[in-house]
Structures are given as structure tokens and as C-alpha cells.
């Protein structure tokens, strides 16, 4: 017989835990269960998950669905939407539920906590759940987005002007920079309208904040006017792309560099301070003043000074100049790749042509991704949550190319 192990409490500081009202347990009719707006929709991947649960359905594998009572004979699902849907699909009318006693804000907090800590929940849904729960950081970010004209959707979609899916970058930015700086960095993009569509990405958001944070005089309308000159943010993004292709830069540092260069040419040095931008991940402490307390050995102090001097030198080092890339049509690049590598087929990812086309479509506001999960052989592409066959994808690509008066593109047959 297998030896059993008992549950033993751990020693430690668990804070002022407040369990709240004790939940009840019961079997509830599925017809009385509902889903609130902060829950994710059951998309193609969720449908496959429901089918898997249904195919393997056993009560021994069914954990109780967590719900909250909203009124007479009405319960909101906090965790277990897919399990409940699978049971309903099998004709089951009642399922076991853990019934919580809480208000709507606590429901949203419970949803974010349970799903955010257990399942692979997308950051967009977690953010909107935190917003519904009244989380202070989420509310602060929502105010910044509203002022900057930025929209954070509830699920993946096409990147139209002002829409961003980079919720992780926004959360990091609101933690490491002031709301004023983040608002201004976002407005530089949103003021461009259609030219700024699909540019609200992690590198642009973080790089914009890095460029503005240490320069206290770069604030307000003057920054927006300066950034709008000479092609605006679209021009800045193209220059950053070229710079990011060099070993010395990534997209974040490249965008920060070109934005600083543009603003310096229009506004001067911006009152640059010794504030270390978030662009550096170095843990070197700031230089101590004469009246501060000095701790540590003389060796540690000397090492710290050397590291600080090295950091300042790296910041002041000019970026290497790179010749501009010639502008050519994507069809030309693909044909050159085929000629160079001897690949005659266009129906595999071996040539990276598919990824080139995905990137080409993304720059035009389409949320195109490669499908790397189940069904990828039939539906190798996705636009938002919608799966596409190869023929459907090429039809979409060619419709966009037709608008730009470009020749159609398709599989190159041997």
C-alpha cells in the first residue's frame, strides 16, 4: 500500500490573510450558469479544448466549477467555462459547483487570480478583469490610455489606429515611468492617425518612454509637434527598423535613439538629467552625494565608480552609421531568395517567405500570425482569432496588393 503524506503547514509571513465568507457546494442546472464580459470567448482553440474535455469526460476528472451567485437562479462562472460547455454538449443538465459569496468586483479579482496563476490566460483578459475589479494600477493605465487615445481590446484583433495588443509593455511602462511620460510616448504615435496604425508595439512604447524620461523639458505640445515633422512617427519607425538590424541595437534602443535625435534637433538637449533610463538593466546604484552615508568596502566603492563611468560612456557613444536600405517590393525579395537558395516551392516555411508576408500584412494593420497549434496543416495562418487556409491567406494578401497597385503573389510552381 502506498504510504500517504499528511499536509503540514509552512512557517513564514503570509500577511493578514482574510479568507472571507465560506463558500457552499452544490449541483446547479447548467441553464442557470452565465458568463460575464471579462471572460474570454470560446474561440477556435477553446473549442478544441471543449472537444478534448468532452471526449475524455469522466466525473473523476471533472473539478467543480467556481461560480458566484448574482440573483435568484442566476450564477456567474468564475472558473470552468470550458468544462461547463463540454458537459452541456454531452447533454448533462447539472454539474457540481463551488458557490462563492462575493460582489462583482471580487468576482473579477477572483477570475484574474485563479486564471492568471493557473492557466495560460492572455494578458488582455487579465487586464480587463483587473479593470473590472478596480485594481489601482489597471485604473491608472486606463486613464493614460484614454488621454492618449489608445484602445486596449478584450481579445486579439487587427491593429487599427490607436489599437494596441502590447498590454505587457504598457504595464511595465506605467510601473517604471510617470503617467505623463507614458501618455506623451503614446500620443506621439496616436497623433499620426493611419500612419501610426500597428506601431503601438513593445519596442516603440518602451523606447519612447526611455527617450523622454531623463529629459524633463521634453514635455507637452512641443514634443508632439517636433515628432510629427519630417514624416512623423512612421519615418521614425522606419529608421528604427534599419538601426535595429545592426548588432548594436534592438527595436527598443533603436527607436529611443532616433526619437532623441529628432527631438534634440528641434528642441535642444531637453534638460537632460542623470536619471538612468529604463533602457538599461544594470543594477549599478546612482552616484552618491557627499552627505550620503557611505557603506561597503573601498574595493566595492571603486568597482561601483568604474561601472558607473562605463555606463555613462556607453550612453554617450554615437550610434554607428548604417547605409540606408534600398526600397524594393516584397515580390523582388522573395524571388531573390528563391534564386539564391534554389527553393522552387512556396508552400513551406523553409524559405521564410510566409513570415515575410505575415510581417508585410502586419504593417498594414492586420493581426496576422502563423498557426503553430492543432490544425496548422489545414489552417496555417490566423487573422485575429479567425483561422485561414493557405488559399484564403493569399487571397487576402493579393486583395491588399491590388489596392496598392502591386502584382499578385502566389505559389511558385516547379
Secondary structure, DSSP 8 states (H G I E B T S, - for coil): -----------S---S----S--EEEEEEGGGEE--TTS----HHHHHHHHHHHHT--GGG---EEEEEEETTEEEEEE-HHHHHHHHHTT--EEEEEEE---HHHHHHHHHHHHHHHS---HHHHHHHHHHTT-HHHHHHHHHHHHHT-EE-SS-----TTEE--HHHHHHHHHHS-HHHHHHHHHHHHTTGGGGTT--SHHHHHHHHHHHHTBTT--SHHHHHHHTSTTHHHHHHHHHHHHHTSTT--HHHHHHHHHHHHHHHHH-S--B-S---TT----------TTS---S-HHHHHHHHHHHHHHHHHHHS------------HHHHHHHHHHHHT----SSSTTSHHHHHHHHHHTTT--EEE--STTTTT--EEETTEEE-HHHHHHHHHHHHHHTT---------
